[in-house]
Amino acid sequence: MKIEFVDYGIANNFGNRIELNRNLIWHPSLLHRILKHELSHSKGNYSIKDLILDLTSNHSELDKISSWEIFKFSLENPKAFIQLSPIYPSKGKWYWDISRLICYSPILLVLIGIIILQF
């Protein structure tokens, strides 16, 4: 699988390539664990297995990536915060992150409900 280093986000698996934030090079332990996670994704289209991998912690304690580590990395590299978006650019195309959309859907439903109740 081809690995490309980019200036934004943290990491994404596109099936035929993985994008990693180039600043992860300065955090080898985090880089190793994130790469291991991305390599765990399926090589084809996004599947239920990929969704479960993204929504649960299927790694051993040694491989676990804490939210604090990701947040700290993102504070040091503000372009990494694009990873939180359910829609993001890569190589001139826009991609949807299904896991993020599922995570954000309850928030979106509450906001829509609040807006509807205002009228």
N, C-alpha and C positions, 0 to 999 in steps of 0.2 A: 504494500500500500504506500502511496506517495504521501510524504509529509511536507507541508508548506508552512513557513513561518510568516505571520502577518502582524500588522501593527494594532489590531483591534480585537475585541472579544477575548475569550480565554481559550476555548477549543471547540471545534465542531468536526463531526464525521460526516462526510458527504457520500459515503459508500466506496468511492474510488480514490478519495484523498482525505487527509485529515489536515485541518488548519489549526495551528497552535500559535498563541501569542509569542512573538519573538523574545519578549522579556522574561518568559518562563525559563530561559536558559540560565538566568541568574538565580533561579530557585530550583536546583536539580531534583530535590526530593519531591516537590510539588509537580514538577514537569513529569517525572517518572510515573507518579500516581495518576495524573490526568491522562497521560498517554495510554496507560494500561486501561483506564476506563473507556477511552475512545476506541481502542482496539477491541474491546469487549462487544461493541455494537456490531450488528449484522452488516454484511458487506453489500447487501442489496437495498431495496426500498425499506423505509422505516416500518418496523413491525411492533407487535405487542411486546416482544422480548426487549426491544429498545426502549419502549415506554416504561416498562417495569424497571429496567436498568437505571433510567433517568430519575424515576420517582422513588426508588428505594435504595438502600445502601447494601449492595450485594458483595461488598468487598470485606476482606479480613480487616482486623483492627490495624494491621501494619499498613494497609493500602488506603485506609479511610481518609477522605479529604474533608476537612472541617469547613463549615461555612465561614468561620473566622479567618482561616487561611485564604480563602477565596476573596473575602471582603478586604483583607489587608493587601493582597496583591492588587485588587482593583483600585484601592486608594492610591497605591504607588503608581498605577498605570490607568488613569481615568478612562481611556478608550476601551478598557476591559469591561466597563459597565454595559456596553452594547450587548453583552451576553445575557443580560436580564430581559432584553426585548424579545417578544415572540416573533418579530419580523426583523431581519437583518440582511445587509448586503454582503455579497462575496463575488468577486470577479465580474462586476457589472450586472449581476442578477440579484433578485430579492428572494429570500428563502423564509419559509414558515417553520417555526419550531413547535411541533405538535405538543410536546411535553409542557412547554411554557403556556401555550394556549389553554391547555387543560387546567393548569395550575391557576391561571388568571381568570378563568371563566366564572368562578363564584364571585370574585370581586366585581367583574363586569356586570353580572346579574344584579348584584346589590346596587351598583351605581345606576343601572337602568331603572330599577325599582324606585330608587329615590327620586330620579328625574320624573318618572311617571306620577308619583305621589304629589309632586309639586304642582301638577296641573289639575 
